[in-house]
């Protein structure tokens, strides 16, 4: 390279301004006049130079990195057009061309496309805006190109405005098959869908399943990577890593990312197979770095670089390992090779590409083959200088022939011929020497058969369409090509479903040769071998280890890895085609969760409320309201139960543990049972105090055993929880049903035991509700039974709603559902039991006196006693006379003074009774009050 740097100045005398874009005509790379002009878009240079001045001006810049292979494609287009013009195909109508260099940049390609759209014979090359372009005559009738899919996507959208057909010989991105987005796009090669499927088939049949992928960060690379990822996943091929390199060499991060990709390859020692979807100049840079680092792998090449001679001739390329690739199916290009031999006789006035190549020959001609290649690629249009003319020019047609990639050359010529045959019938009844005779989208169709493109290409073309006027796009779809005794045609997506050549880079006589190992049939999805020797080469891929070809007749050597490691689905997850397992995120109702904080605040407020009620009742210990509530002991027990229930909600939050899972349900169940048991005793006591029915009173007296009842009811719940914790104890469970998460939750152990615990509480609450409902008509100023009834109703509503919600809720907020229902039921009972009493204590102190309380109870008891007496003596129509008889009898007896009375009901034995004194009612009231 030092010699190259020294050599270049030796032949320079000044700057060649021929490549500068001074006007629109200077922008054209190669042109030739004709009756019908076809446009061409090729990336003859690999990058566009970017100005360093600031601010940047909207100026089309020159390019650098002359690409011999793409230059040859422009020559193939010129050769095809000249061949057509020299034949009788178009009956005296000549084809012209305008070929532009895109420099592998969308921006420059769009500028060329704008010129294609400009009006024919317009002096200003202006593009007219119209709502209807049916009769608009643009500068060109069709376009061949572009070299890269990303450029074709942008250009095709612009050409679709006037439905100018675009036939690409190299853009293979799968998305270009979408005729809704790209209605005027065609290509003479298959879609990347077939290529990625072929690659996957090769990988599977070779026994490889752990690979890496490197692609360019452009539309073509991303879509190819996506398509390959889907195919790999479907065939259980794991992608260990993916590296994306910048699409443009001018990117300042390009070299850094190349180094990073090499480091990744070196680091992943288990990965021995690398799939590469990149442009040739990207691969050239990558391989040079890889050779420096002694990387030895199996490389699977995409169609873009699989047949690149400039890569296969890199010094020490054999050190990289084995290269297997897929290239476009080639045809007979002997006529083009003859064209190259006579290229030095061609004029260069209208072909800047050819003129630039001749200048590069002058500068680099004395270098060896690879240095010569490097010298040409390193020149730019800004620093390419004319030689002094003293050095004789050495024409190297062998160099051009050596760099021919048959697949690209054949597809380029095929694109030109497809356009020409689509135009042929267009000119049948029109004077096509007049460019305005038809618009690009029009064509007259008919059934016709042509013997061949030319006598050397051995290709036949048919166009099968009925007589109608229709779009050129539809005409192109009906072109049928007979190639190697096979029909090849555009499908409904505008793709030409040709096959692929499977290429193997082999070292022969010290040189790396690109050989055809097999053919991949895109339609059938299988490999076709020409002979047994090539089949053995293909089968030998199974025994390649670290790039060394070994034949082991009795032992099978796993070349890569025996299998792909699957992520532990319980603790790890991985995206599709990922090389890394990611630990699942653990979810639970954490302390910091906003909803948990809200529930904790509600529980804390409940605890404060319980403590406040305790303080109020303690300060008013001797008041009738507190005494009527069962005394301070009963109130303390109930309030303590409420406190424990609020406390139990804490065990539902944060990381579940064995202790929390066992404690929370047992603490809640026992505490709630204790609370309901005490309230049940209060309900019995109230009903007993205000009941004037002797039979009901006797029953209630038998039932009213406060301490044994509370102990028994609570003890049963303790037994239930004990058996639950012993035999089917709750435990911490990891829920893996969400792909990327682990939900930590408490498994209740036995839903039956959980249901029995809740059912038992519900049964006690129902009994309490019945007793409280019976005493709902107590004195209005203090009706505790009514509020107990309301509290039980709230409990029932909350837990009835809880059952379906709990059964259908999933995730980390499941404990929150139970906390909510616990808080609702606890608040409901607490507030209904104690807040009315607190209200009387604080705001109605005049009603919280002994006299006011006795007066209220006396009034209620008097009414109740009177109603009972009336109901007893009004049994039938004889009751009044019977009562008079009793009274008279009592008055006449001598012992009536002592209050005794003897009377006899007819048909009944003698009954002795006691006459109630006048203050009997008052005495009865006092007994009731004392019993409350």
Secondary structure, DSSP 8 states (H G I E B T S, - for coil): -HHHHHHHGGG-SSB-GGGS-SSTGGG-SEEE--SEEEEEEE--EEEE----SSS--S----EEEE-HHHHHHHHHHHHHHHHHHTSSTTTT--EEEEEEE-TT-HHHHHHHHHHHHSBTT-TT------S--TT--BS-SEEE--SSHHHHHHHHHHHTTTT-EEEESS---GGGG-TTT-TTEEESS--HHHHHHHHHHHHHHTT--EEEEEEEESHHHHHHHHHHHHHHHHTT-EEEEEEEEES-TT-TTHHHHHHHHHHHHHH-TT--EEEEE--HHHHHHHHHHHHHTT--EEEEE-TTTTT-HHHHTSTTGGGGEEEEEEEE-----HHHHHHHHTGGGS--TTBHHHHHHHHHHHHHTTS-HHHHHHHHHT-BTTT-B---S-S-----HHHHHHT--HHHHHHHHHHHHHHHHHHHGGGSSS-TTSGGGS-TTEEE---EEES-SSTTT-EEEEE---S-EEEHHHHHHTEEEEETTEEEEB-TTSBB---EEEEEEEEETTEEEEEEEEEEETTTTEEE-SSHHHHHHHHGGGGEETTEE---SS----SS-SS-----TTTEE--TT-SS-EE-EEE---TTSHHHHHHHHHHHHHHHHHHHHHHHHHHTTTSHHHHHTTHHHHHHHHHHHHHHHHHHGGGGSSS--HHHHHHHHHHHHHHHHHHHHHHHHHHHHHHHHT---HHHHHHHHHH--HHHHHHHHHHHHHHHHHHHHHHS--EEEEE--STTEEEEEEE-S-HHHHHHHHHHHHHHHHHHHHHHHHTTTS-TTS-HHHHHHHHHHHHHHHHHHHHHHHHH--STTHHHHHHHHHHHHHHHHHIIIIIHHHHHHHH-GGGSSHHHHHHHHHHHHHHHHHHHHHHHH-SSTTHHHHHHHHHHHHHHSGGGGGTEEEEE-TTS-EEEEE---TTHHHHHHHHHHHH-
